[in-house]
């Protein structure tokens, strides 16, 4: 079966400014959390997937390449030296160790499994323990994008129906668009990582993950797709499924955020959304 999107890691220099932006766009944004190695995040949760808004906390020190934490925090730190936006695509895993071995066998990743735990907070403010195991993959064709799978060990402490209610009516991740000068070079990697065969589309390839459509296209195809300037290579656009586009637009109008209509989608451009183009699509 195709893999399901677990979450997207969206990096910003100023986490509080990023959280304020997503609130203005009509999302419910969770409490600030700190990882043991110094990155900090806030979660925008849907039913079965989430957006991880992330930044470097006070006192963060980038790890050396030999440390186990490197594939995550080192990647985020290096990414933020160059840009802001959608840094990493994360898939759901039932067994991160098995995925780690599969990535190694398929020659798309040879990183140690990474296990960690942290404290989390429910919408009512109560504290809970959450823990995760991660297995990483990488592609030379997509150096500006990170990839890993995430296994949750206490899912009952993480997922919350109350956290999944958003003023803009957001329901989940409908898809994303990756920009690559030569999409064919990345196609085999994405097929192995997502465990699904590609379909040819104008300017690149499309992959149907469980519940989401992932595109890998050229810069010019991206520009045509979103009527937007071509963005740098990497994960350039996020599509969010909403119950009613009019409700999503009303939330943005109330906050004064800039948006436009394109091909039946409501678009917030990357320049207005801290490096990540966000497209709202009707369920």
C-alpha positions as CSV (number, residue, x, y, z in Angstrom):
1,X,0.0,0.0,0.0
2,X,1.2,3.6,-0.6
3,X,2.6,5.3,2.4
4,X,0.6,8.0,4.2
5,X,2.0,11.5,4.9
6,X,2.6,11.8,8.7
7,X,3.8,15.4,8.7
8,X,5.7,18.2,7.0
9,X,8.5,20.0,8.7
10,X,8.2,23.7,7.9
11,X,11.2,25.8,9.0
12,X,11.3,29.5,9.9
13,X,13.9,31.8,11.5
14,X,11.3,33.1,13.9
15,X,9.0,30.4,15.3
16,X,6.6,32.8,17.0
17,X,6.2,34.9,13.8
18,X,5.5,31.7,11.9
19,X,2.9,30.6,14.5
20,X,1.2,34.0,14.3
21,X,1.1,33.7,10.5
22,X,-0.6,30.3,10.6
23,X,-3.1,31.5,13.2
24,X,-3.9,34.4,10.9
25,X,-4.4,31.9,8.1
26,X,-7.1,30.3,10.2
27,X,-5.2,27.3,11.8
28,X,-5.2,26.3,15.4
29,X,-1.5,26.3,16.5
30,X,-0.4,24.2,19.4
31,X,1.9,25.0,22.3
32,X,5.6,25.5,22.0
33,X,7.7,22.4,22.5
34,X,11.4,21.9,22.8
35,X,13.4,18.9,21.5
36,X,16.2,17.6,23.6
37,X,18.8,18.9,21.1
38,X,17.5,22.4,20.9
39,X,15.1,22.8,18.0
40,X,11.6,24.0,19.0
41,X,8.3,23.5,17.4
42,X,4.6,24.1,17.3
43,X,2.1,21.6,15.8
44,X,-0.9,22.2,13.5
45,X,-2.7,19.0,13.8
46,X,-5.2,17.3,11.5
47,X,-6.9,13.8,11.7
48,X,-3.9,11.6,11.1
49,X,-1.3,14.2,9.9
50,X,0.2,17.5,11.0
51,X,2.3,20.4,10.1
52,X,5.4,20.8,12.3
53,X,6.3,24.5,12.5
54,X,10.0,24.5,13.6
55,X,12.8,26.9,14.5
56,X,16.1,26.9,16.3
57,X,15.6,27.5,20.1
58,X,17.9,29.6,22.3
59,X,21.2,27.8,22.9
60,X,20.8,25.6,19.9
61,X,24.2,24.2,18.8
62,X,24.3,22.3,15.5
63,X,25.5,18.7,15.9
64,X,28.6,17.3,14.3
65,X,27.9,15.1,11.2
66,X,28.8,12.0,13.2
67,X,26.1,12.4,15.8
68,X,22.8,10.4,15.5
69,X,20.8,13.6,15.8
70,X,22.4,15.0,12.6
71,X,19.9,13.9,10.0
72,X,17.1,15.9,11.6
73,X,18.5,18.9,13.5
74,X,21.6,19.3,11.4
75,X,19.4,19.3,8.2
76,X,17.0,21.9,9.7
77,X,19.9,24.2,10.8
78,X,21.6,23.9,7.4
79,X,18.3,24.6,5.6
80,X,17.7,27.7,7.7
81,X,21.1,29.1,6.7
82,X,19.8,29.2,3.1
83,X,16.1,29.7,3.2
84,X,12.7,29.2,5.0
85,X,9.9,26.9,3.9
86,X,9.0,23.2,3.8
87,X,12.2,21.4,4.7
88,X,11.2,17.8,5.1
89,X,8.5,15.3,4.1
90,X,7.7,12.7,6.7
91,X,5.7,9.5,6.2
92,X,3.9,7.4,8.8
93,X,5.7,4.2,10.0
94,X,4.5,1.2,11.9
95,X,8.1,-0.1,12.3
96,X,10.9,2.4,11.9
97,X,13.6,-0.2,12.3
98,X,12.2,-2.3,9.5
99,X,12.0,0.9,7.3
100,X,15.6,1.7,8.2
101,X,16.7,-1.7,6.9
102,X,14.6,-1.4,3.8
103,X,16.0,2.0,3.0
104,X,19.5,0.6,3.3
105,X,18.7,-2.4,1.1
106,X,17.2,-0.2,-1.5
107,X,20.1,2.2,-1.3
108,X,18.1,5.3,-0.5
109,X,19.4,5.7,3.1
110,X,22.0,4.4,5.4
111,X,21.5,6.4,8.6
112,X,21.1,5.1,12.2
113,X,17.5,4.9,13.5
114,X,16.9,7.8,15.8
115,X,14.7,7.5,18.9
116,X,13.7,10.3,21.2
117,X,11.0,11.5,23.6
118,X,9.7,14.8,24.8
119,X,6.9,16.3,26.9
120,X,3.8,17.5,25.0
121,X,0.8,19.5,26.0
122,X,-2.9,18.9,25.2
123,X,-5.2,21.8,24.2
124,X,-6.3,21.9,27.9
125,X,-2.7,22.5,29.0
126,X,-2.2,19.1,30.6
127,X,1.3,17.5,30.1
128,X,1.9,14.2,28.4
129,X,4.8,12.1,27.2
130,X,5.3,11.5,23.5
131,X,8.0,9.3,21.9
132,X,9.1,8.6,18.3
133,X,11.4,6.5,16.2
134,X,12.7,7.9,12.9
135,X,14.4,6.4,9.9
136,X,15.9,8.6,7.3
137,X,16.3,8.5,3.5
138,X,18.0,10.9,1.1
139,X,18.4,11.6,-2.6
140,X,21.3,13.4,-4.3
141,X,18.7,14.7,-6.8
142,X,16.9,16.5,-4.0
143,X,19.5,18.0,-1.7
144,X,17.1,20.8,-0.5
145,X,14.6,18.3,0.8
146,X,14.7,15.9,3.8
147,X,12.9,12.6,4.0
148,X,12.2,10.3,6.9
149,X,9.5,8.1,8.4
150,X,8.1,8.5,11.9
151,X,6.8,5.8,14.3
152,X,4.8,7.0,17.2
153,X,5.1,5.1,20.5
154,X,2.3,6.9,22.4
155,X,-0.1,8.0,19.7
156,X,-2.9,8.2,22.3
157,X,-0.9,11.1,23.9
158,X,-0.2,12.9,20.7
159,X,-3.5,12.9,18.7
160,X,-6.3,15.1,20.0
161,X,-9.7,15.8,18.4
162,X,-9.8,19.2,20.1
163,X,-6.5,20.2,18.4
164,X,-7.9,19.3,15.0
165,X,-10.6,22.0,14.9
166,X,-9.5,24.9,12.8
167,X,-11.3,28.2,12.2
168,X,-10.5,28.0,8.4
169,X,-12.1,24.5,8.2
170,X,-8.8,22.7,7.4
171,X,-9.1,18.9,7.3
172,X,-5.7,17.6,6.3
173,X,-2.8,17.6,3.9
174,X,-4.1,17.2,0.3
175,X,-0.6,17.1,-1.3
176,X,2.6,18.9,-2.0
177,X,4.7,19.9,-4.9
178,X,8.5,19.3,-5.1
179,X,10.5,21.3,-7.6
180,X,13.5,19.6,-9.3
181,X,15.4,20.7,-12.4
182,X,15.4,17.0,-13.6
183,X,12.4,15.2,-12.1
184,X,13.3,12.0,-13.7
185,X,16.5,11.9,-11.6
186,X,14.3,12.0,-8.4
187,X,11.5,9.7,-9.6
188,X,13.1,6.4,-8.6
189,X,13.9,7.6,-5.1
190,X,10.4,9.0,-4.6
191,X,8.9,5.8,-5.8
192,X,11.0,3.8,-3.4
193,X,10.4,6.1,-0.5
194,X,6.6,6.4,-1.0
195,X,6.3,2.8,-2.1
196,X,4.2,3.7,-5.1
197,X,4.8,3.9,-8.9
198,X,5.0,7.3,-10.5
199,X,2.5,8.6,-13.1
200,X,3.7,10.9,-15.8
201,X,2.3,14.5,-15.7
202,X,3.3,17.6,-17.7
203,X,6.8,18.6,-16.5
204,X,7.4,15.7,-14.2
205,X,5.8,12.9,-12.2
206,X,3.0,12.4,-9.7
207,X,2.7,10.0,-6.9
208,X,-0.6,9.0,-5.1
209,X,0.3,8.5,-1.5
210,X,-2.5,7.4,0.9
211,X,-4.7,10.5,1.0
212,X,-2.3,12.9,-0.7
213,X,-1.0,13.7,-4.1
214,X,2.7,14.4,-4.4
215,X,4.1,16.0,-7.5
216,X,7.8,16.4,-8.6
217,X,8.0,18.9,-11.4
218,X,10.4,21.3,-13.1
219,X,10.5,25.0,-12.0
220,X,8.7,26.0,-15.2
221,X,5.9,23.4,-14.6
222,X,5.6,24.7,-11.0
223,X,5.2,28.2,-12.3
224,X,2.5,27.1,-14.7
225,X,0.8,25.0,-12.1
226,X,0.4,27.8,-9.5
227,X,0.7,30.9,-11.8
228,X,3.6,31.9,-9.5
229,X,7.3,32.7,-10.0
230,X,9.3,29.5,-10.1
231,X,10.7,28.7,-6.6
232,X,14.0,27.2,-5.8
233,X,14.4,23.4,-5.8
234,X,13.0,21.5,-2.9
235,X,9.5,21.1,-1.4
236,X,7.9,24.3,-2.6
237,X,4.2,24.0,-2.1
238,X,1.7,22.6,0.4
239,X,-2.0,21.9,-0.4
240,X,-4.4,21.9,2.5
241,X,-7.8,20.3,2.2
242,X,-10.6,22.4,3.7
243,X,-14.3,21.8,4.1
244,X,-15.3,25.1,2.4
245,X,-13.0,27.4,0.4
246,X,-15.3,30.4,1.3
247,X,-14.7,29.8,5.0
248,X,-10.9,29.6,4.5
249,X,-11.0,32.8,2.5
250,X,-13.1,34.5,5.1
251,X,-10.5,33.7,7.8
252,X,-7.8,35.2,5.6
253,X,-9.9,38.3,4.8
254,X,-10.5,38.9,8.5
255,X,-6.7,38.8,9.2
256,X,-5.7,40.9,6.2
257,X,-3.6,38.1,4.7
258,X,-3.0,38.3,0.9
259,X,-4.4,35.5,-1.1
260,X,-5.6,34.8,-4.7
261,X,-7.7,32.3,-6.6
262,X,-6.0,30.0,-9.2
263,X,-7.5,27.0,-10.8
264,X,-10.2,26.5,-8.2
265,X,-7.6,26.8,-5.3
266,X,-7.0,29.6,-2.9
267,X,-3.3,30.5,-2.9
268,X,-1.1,32.2,-0.3
269,X,2.2,32.9,-2.1
270,X,5.6,31.9,-0.7
271,X,6.6,35.5,-0.3
272,X,3.7,36.0,2.1
273,X,4.0,32.7,3.9
274,X,7.6,32.5,5.0
275,X,8.9,30.6,2.0
276,X,6.1,28.0,1.5
277,X,3.4,28.4,-1.0
278,X,0.1,27.3,0.6
279,X,-2.8,26.2,-1.6
280,X,-6.2,25.6,0.0
281,X,-8.3,23.1,-1.9
282,X,-12.0,22.1,-1.4
283,X,-12.5,18.6,0.1
